[in-house]
């Protein structure tokens, strides 16, 4: 404890000041959240390289959309509203459900003919750990709200309702994040889903055509026997 005070005194003596809360907030907004898009885009590239449309197909692609919703909703709420017991509950629930869905996703891919290569597995490790890292940092920033959550929000009239941010984020930042989500998440994964649906329709048409060709000779033989 005394060592920590000595370090703080040393920093103060050099004239430097450190606001841990401000630094952590900037790290979350301008470091962790933007960097999240990188493994997400890399994962899409891996799905494309392993031809997801011809293997796991639409089912796995829909699971990807579900996971993005499980993470995206808590992020959108956190950018617009104050952290309180309600928002913490949404964040914790979203992280838990996202982890369960991630296991379902990998199981679906493995059971199909799609090869989940070591590189893709490593990318998944980032996508799974980043939500917990962000949530841990946020809970450290709002330890009072964590305590309120553990007490069930007693004596806090705003505990279980969405409260707009007292200091809203700048419109420029929100527009930038929205543009990044559209470019790095919605556009590529929307393309993936469309590609999987198109491949599924092509396979269905081909199967129907093959079945029609197979039935045609049998129909002719039955007709001849009937005569």
RODO-2510 file (C-alpha; in nm, 4 decimals, decimal comma):
residues 227
     n   res          X          Y          Z
     1     x     0,0000     0,0000     0,0000
     2     x     0,2791     0,2398     0,0959
     3     x     0,4597     0,1458    -0,2248
     4     x     0,1560     0,2552    -0,4256
     5     x     0,1503     0,5887    -0,2442
     6     x     0,5217     0,6332    -0,3098
     7     x     0,4668     0,5722    -0,6822
     8     x     0,1800     0,8211    -0,6869
     9     x     0,3966     1,0778    -0,5077
    10     x     0,6759     1,0186    -0,7575
    11     x     0,4405     1,0809    -1,0514
    12     x     0,3106     1,3971    -0,8861
    13     x     0,6669     1,5157    -0,8231
    14     x     0,7491     1,4959    -1,1930
    15     x     0,4511     1,7161    -1,2734
    16     x     0,2620     1,4378    -1,4573
    17     x    -0,1014     1,3691    -1,3806
    18     x    -0,2855     1,0500    -1,4682
    19     x    -0,6636     1,0251    -1,4771
    20     x    -0,7167     0,6497    -1,4861
    21     x    -1,0885     0,6793    -1,5531
    22     x    -1,0380     0,9157    -1,8470
    23     x    -0,7575     0,7017    -1,9891
    24     x    -0,9678     0,3841    -1,9622
    25     x    -1,2647     0,5535    -2,1279
    26     x    -1,0488     0,6720    -2,4183
    27     x    -0,9010     0,3238    -2,4493
    28     x    -1,2500     0,1709    -2,4760
    29     x    -1,3801     0,4293    -2,7235
    30     x    -1,0775     0,4784    -2,9465
    31     x    -0,8790     0,1593    -2,8917
    32     x    -1,0746    -0,1517    -2,8071
    33     x    -1,4017    -0,0808    -2,9906
    34     x    -1,2460     0,0172    -3,3275
    35     x    -0,9951    -0,2695    -3,3085
    36     x    -1,2855    -0,5108    -3,2626
    37     x    -1,3696    -0,4728    -3,6309
    38     x    -1,0351    -0,6168    -3,7404
    39     x    -1,0844    -0,9796    -3,6210
    40     x    -1,4487    -0,9625    -3,7299
    41     x    -1,3459    -0,8768    -4,0853
    42     x    -1,0667    -1,1368    -4,0747
    43     x    -1,3197    -1,4010    -3,9681
    44     x    -1,5380    -1,3158    -4,2682
    45     x    -1,2347    -1,3612    -4,4951
    46     x    -1,1754    -1,7070    -4,3464
    47     x    -1,5403    -1,8040    -4,4039
    48     x    -1,5084    -1,6967    -4,7665
    49     x    -1,1799    -1,8826    -4,8178
    50     x    -1,3303    -2,2055    -4,6798
    51     x    -1,6416    -2,1651    -4,9023
    52     x    -1,9035    -2,1446    -4,6296
    53     x    -2,1791    -2,1254    -4,8947
    54     x    -2,0965    -2,4788    -5,0116
    55     x    -2,0461    -2,6327    -4,6664
    56     x    -2,2144    -2,5092    -4,3465
    57     x    -2,4211    -2,2676    -4,5538
    58     x    -2,7070    -2,0456    -4,4434
    59     x    -2,7369    -2,1967    -4,0963
    60     x    -2,3873    -2,0931    -3,9883
    61     x    -2,4223    -1,7539    -4,1549
    62     x    -2,7418    -1,6887    -3,9552
    63     x    -2,5570    -1,7862    -3,6373
    64     x    -2,2979    -1,5196    -3,7220
    65     x    -2,5770    -1,2637    -3,7553
    66     x    -2,7146    -1,3712    -3,4178
    67     x    -2,3752    -1,3266    -3,2506
    68     x    -2,3358    -0,9791    -3,3968
    69     x    -2,6775    -0,8857    -3,2579
    70     x    -2,5863    -1,0223    -2,9135
    71     x    -2,2784    -0,7993    -2,9047
    72     x    -2,4107    -0,5053    -3,1052
    73     x    -2,7184    -0,4325    -2,8934
    74     x    -2,5284    -0,3857    -2,5636
    75     x    -2,2677    -0,1712    -2,7430
    76     x    -2,5351     0,0512    -2,9001
    77     x    -2,7060     0,0990    -2,5623
    78     x    -2,3761     0,1763    -2,3878
    79     x    -2,2931     0,4455    -2,6432
    80     x    -2,6262     0,6184    -2,5834
    81     x    -2,7142     0,5581    -2,2177
    82     x    -2,5621     0,5776    -1,8694
    83     x    -2,4184     0,2610    -1,7184
    84     x    -2,6525     0,1418    -1,4429
    85     x    -2,7761    -0,1972    -1,3105
    86     x    -3,0126    -0,2390    -1,6069
    87     x    -2,7423    -0,1753    -1,8653
    88     x    -2,4919    -0,3921    -1,6772
    89     x    -2,7463    -0,6756    -1,6773
    90     x    -2,7914    -0,6402    -2,0536
    91     x    -2,4143    -0,6396    -2,1031
    92     x    -2,3533    -0,9420    -1,8806
    93     x    -2,6416    -1,1327    -2,0396
    94     x    -2,5222    -1,0452    -2,3887
    95     x    -2,1672    -1,1641    -2,3119
    96     x    -2,2923    -1,4938    -2,1671
    97     x    -2,5310    -1,5641    -2,4555
    98     x    -2,2633    -1,4654    -2,7084
    99     x    -2,0226    -1,7191    -2,5582
   100     x    -2,2843    -1,9957    -2,5766
   101     x    -2,3658    -1,9029    -2,9364
   102     x    -1,9943    -1,9045    -3,0240
   103     x    -1,9741    -2,2680    -2,9097
   104     x    -2,2800    -2,3487    -3,1216
   105     x    -2,1182    -2,1733    -3,4175
   106     x    -1,7960    -2,3756    -3,3993
   107     x    -1,9886    -2,7002    -3,3486
   108     x    -2,1999    -2,6238    -3,6565
   109     x    -1,8915    -2,5521    -3,8670
   110     x    -1,7055    -2,8633    -3,7495
   111     x    -2,0040    -3,0911    -3,8187
   112     x    -2,0255    -2,9587    -4,1739
   113     x    -1,7613    -3,0042    -4,4423
   114     x    -1,6097    -2,6613    -4,3711
   115     x    -1,2558    -2,6758    -4,2350
   116     x    -1,2008    -2,4484    -3,9350
   117     x    -0,8284    -2,3830    -3,9672
   118     x    -0,5956    -2,2880    -3,6776
   119     x    -0,5801    -1,9289    -3,8019
   120     x    -0,9589    -1,9001    -3,7816
   121     x    -0,9596    -2,0551    -3,4341
   122     x    -0,7057    -1,7926    -3,3249
   123     x    -0,9265    -1,5184    -3,4686
   124     x    -1,2170    -1,6599    -3,2670
   125     x    -1,0108    -1,6253    -2,9493
   126     x    -0,9999    -1,2473    -3,0041
   127     x    -1,3714    -1,2263    -3,0840
   128     x    -1,4576    -1,4168    -2,7654
   129     x    -1,2179    -1,2400    -2,5277
   130     x    -1,2749    -0,8793    -2,6377
   131     x    -1,6339    -0,8589    -2,4987
   132     x    -1,5140    -0,9760    -2,1570
   133     x    -1,2187    -0,7340    -2,1641
   134     x    -1,4475    -0,4440    -2,2495
   135     x    -1,6998    -0,5434    -1,9855
   136     x    -1,4319    -0,5803    -1,7160
   137     x    -1,2967    -0,2320    -1,7923
   138     x    -1,6458    -0,0848    -1,7894
   139     x    -1,7264    -0,2453    -1,4546
   140     x    -1,4056    -0,1016    -1,3061
   141     x    -1,5094     0,2433    -1,4292
   142     x    -1,8536     0,2048    -1,2718
   143     x    -1,7848     0,0113    -0,9534
   144     x    -2,0671     0,1961    -0,7788
   145     x    -2,3177     0,0635    -1,0319
   146     x    -2,1795    -0,2900    -0,9909
   147     x    -2,2452    -0,2611    -0,6166
   148     x    -2,5935    -0,1289    -0,6904
   149     x    -2,6578    -0,4278    -0,9186
   150     x    -2,5470    -0,6684    -0,6453
   151     x    -2,7932    -0,4976    -0,4084
   152     x    -3,0714    -0,5322    -0,6644
   153     x    -3,0748    -0,1590    -0,7389
   154     x    -3,2274    -0,0685    -0,4043
   155     x    -3,2511     0,3031    -0,3206
   156     x    -3,1801     0,3943    -0,6848
   157     x    -3,4897     0,5068    -0,8789
   158     x    -3,2956     0,4991    -1,2074
   159     x    -3,1476     0,1516    -1,1574
   160     x    -3,3866    -0,0301    -1,3898
   161     x    -3,4515     0,2206    -1,6641
   162     x    -3,2479     0,3558    -1,9521
   163     x    -3,1013     0,6948    -1,8645
   164     x    -2,9566     0,9065    -2,1505
   165     x    -2,5898     0,9965    -2,1116
   166     x    -2,5291     1,3114    -1,9115
   167     x    -2,2300     1,3772    -2,1387
   168     x    -2,3364     1,2467    -2,4819
   169     x    -2,0686     1,1257    -2,7191
   170     x    -1,9963     1,3567    -3,0101
   171     x    -2,2057     1,3103    -3,3262
   172     x    -1,8823     1,2727    -3,5243
   173     x    -1,7726     0,9768    -3,3133
   174     x    -2,1132     0,8057    -3,3378
   175     x    -2,1228     0,8573    -3,7148
   176     x    -1,7718     0,7158    -3,7455
   177     x    -1,8580     0,4053    -3,5425
   178     x    -2,1798     0,3579    -3,7414
   179     x    -1,9841     0,3829    -4,0677
   180     x    -1,7282     0,1300    -3,9423
   181     x    -2,0043    -0,1115    -3,8397
   182     x    -2,1676    -0,0776    -4,1797
   183     x    -1,8407    -0,1246    -4,3689
   184     x    -1,6727    -0,3941    -4,1572
   185     x    -1,9731    -0,5869    -4,0213
   186     x    -2,3068    -0,5356    -4,1941
   187     x    -2,1770    -0,5215    -4,5511
   188     x    -1,9452    -0,8285    -4,5472
   189     x    -2,1701    -1,0493    -4,3362
   190     x    -2,4759    -0,9429    -4,5343
   191     x    -2,2886    -1,0444    -4,8483
   192     x    -2,2064    -1,3776    -4,6830
   193     x    -2,5713    -1,4469    -4,6031
   194     x    -2,6822    -1,3548    -4,9561
   195     x    -2,4107    -1,5777    -5,1015
   196     x    -2,5208    -1,8705    -4,8832
   197     x    -2,8874    -1,8243    -4,9759
   198     x    -2,8024    -1,8040    -5,3465
   199     x    -2,5940    -2,1238    -5,3282
   200     x    -2,8755    -2,3020    -5,1430
   201     x    -3,1270    -2,2066    -5,4134
   202     x    -2,8866    -2,3251    -5,6840
   203     x    -2,8459    -2,6630    -5,5119
   204     x    -3,2222    -2,6954    -5,4749
   205     x    -3,2814    -2,6230    -5,8435
   206     x    -3,0099    -2,8696    -5,9423
   207     x    -3,1607    -3,1383    -5,7197
   208     x    -3,5073    -3,0782    -5,8662
   209     x    -3,3648    -3,0965    -6,2188
   210     x    -3,1793    -3,4215    -6,1436
   211     x    -3,4932    -3,5717    -5,9933
   212     x    -3,6969    -3,4743    -6,3008
   213     x    -3,4381    -3,6365    -6,5306
   214     x    -3,4424    -3,9513    -6,3171
   215     x    -3,8229    -3,9770    -6,3176
   216     x    -3,8618    -3,9204    -6,6908
   217     x    -3,7284    -4,2623    -6,8069
   218     x    -3,9350    -4,4402    -6,5400
   219     x    -4,2497    -4,2621    -6,6553
   220     x    -4,1841    -4,3710    -7,0166
   221     x    -4,1323    -4,7340    -6,9103
   222     x    -4,4552    -4,7382    -6,7087
   223     x    -4,6402    -4,5837    -7,0035
   224     x    -4,5106    -4,8552    -7,2370
   225     x    -4,6091    -5,1303    -6,9934
   226     x    -4,9560    -4,9823    -6,9649
   227     x    -4,9979    -5,0028    -7,3397
***
